[in-house]
Amino acid sequence: MWLIPLLIIKGEFFRAHFENVICEHCNQRNGDSALIDTTIYGKAEKFLEESLKLEVKRCIHCGEKLHRRQTIWLANEKK
């Protein structure tokens, strides 16, 4: 049996990697966050294309985009 972590964004399921991302700009931790796990998609280009369309989130401390890890979900995101 395999466990596959999933993240639902706008009704779509994405395989994800969950972590406590560190901002590449201010070096602060952003708490629980996720990025798309592209390594497991292989040649499933449709899923990869869809995942790359998702918005990269901004650091909750300095407001810069979290491009290094391509973070697409933050549990502590300020609305």
Backbone hydrogen bonds, N-H to C=O, Kabsch-Sander energy under -0.5 kcal/mol:
donor,donor_aa,acceptor,acceptor_aa,energy
4,I,2,W,-0.5
7,L,14,F,-2.5
9,I,7,L,-0.6
9,I,12,E,-2.4
12,E,9,I,-2.0
14,F,7,L,-2.3
16,A,5,P,-2.0
17,H,35,L,-3.0
19,E,33,S,-2.3
21,V,19,E,-0.8
21,V,31,G,-0.8
23,C,28,Q,-2.6
27,N,23,C,-1.5
30,N,21,V,-2.6
33,S,19,E,-2.3
34,A,73,W,-2.0
35,L,17,H,-2.1
36,I,70,Q,-0.5
37,D,15,R,-2.2
38,T,36,I,-1.4
40,I,37,D,-0.7
41,Y,38,T,-1.1
42,G,38,T,-0.5
44,A,41,Y,-2.5
45,E,43,K,-2.4
47,F,44,A,-0.7
48,L,44,A,-1.7
49,E,45,E,-3.1
50,E,46,K,-2.3
51,S,47,F,-2.3
52,L,48,L,-1.9
53,K,49,E,-0.7
53,K,50,E,-0.9
54,L,51,S,-1.2
57,K,71,T,-3.0
59,C,64,E,-3.2
63,G,59,C,-1.1
66,L,57,K,-2.8
67,H,65,K,-1.5
70,Q,66,L,-0.7
71,T,66,L,-1.5
72,I,34,A,-2.5
73,W,34,A,-1.2
75,A,32,D,-2.7
76,N,32,D,-0.5
77,E,74,L,-1.0
